[in-house]
Structure formats: structure tokens, C-alpha cells
Amino acid sequence: MTTATLETPFAKDLVLVGGGHSHALMLRMMGMNPLEGVRVTLISDVAHAPYSGMLPGLVAGFYSYDDAHIDLRRLCQFAGVRFILAKACGLDLEQKRVLLEGRSPIGFDIVSLNIGSTPHKIDIPGAEEFAIPAKPVPQL
């Protein structure tokens, strides 16, 4: 009898771009109930994603950095998912690839984008001078 384990071949490549709430929840669920035959990859430009719901408490000093951030590497390890720390800079839909800054593209069968938002302040009088946007959260 051999001690080697058989690996299930991957039928599909699912690539998650961004470590936002939706992807974090999906990874948590996958850790409890893995998707058979699907190789999942998370691409994020940060290893610790801020949880925006705790942002006011973090700014006020009620929460620590670790309290208010999701450790994406640890979450991916729990879920059995590849983690790539890189900035996605585009999609090649014809060849089904996520383009990354300074790295080779990552192929996909299915891609999901959860990259957050950035407010457009230019049209709001005084916003450039007096406002501090809460998004993107890592820059706040």
C-alpha cells in the first residue's frame, strides 16, 4: 500500500481578483466546504484587507490593526486556495487572463472582481480641498 495521495485534477480555474468582503466570505465557506475539481486563486494587492465596517472604530482607537483587517494569506491557506500578492492591471478577455503588474498573467475559466470603489470628488465643489475619502480603505 502506498502513502501517496491522489490529487483531483482541476476541471476549472476560478480567479478571484480583490480581497473584499464577498471574496473573503466565499473563501471562508470554501474552507468549510471545498469546491471539487476547481482550482481557486485569489489575487490581491494587499495581504491584509481592511474591513470597512470597523473603520470608524479603528480610527477612534477602539480596534487594533489586526482586529480590523482580514489576513488574506491565512484565509487562503484555510480554504486551500492559491494566494498571489500582486496588483491586477487589466483583463484579456479573449485569452481569458488576468494581467498583473510586474508578473506573468494568470489564466482563468471564470473570474470574479471584488476590488472596491474609489469616489469621484472632482465634481463636488470643495471636496479636493476639504474632504478625506474613506475609499479606497487601505489608503485612508
Salt bridges, closest charged atoms under 4 A:
ASP13 OD1 - ARG39 NE 2.58
ASP71 OD2 - HIS48 NE2 3.78
ASP92 OD2 - ARG97 NH2 3.32
ASP123 OD2 - HIS120 NE2 3.80
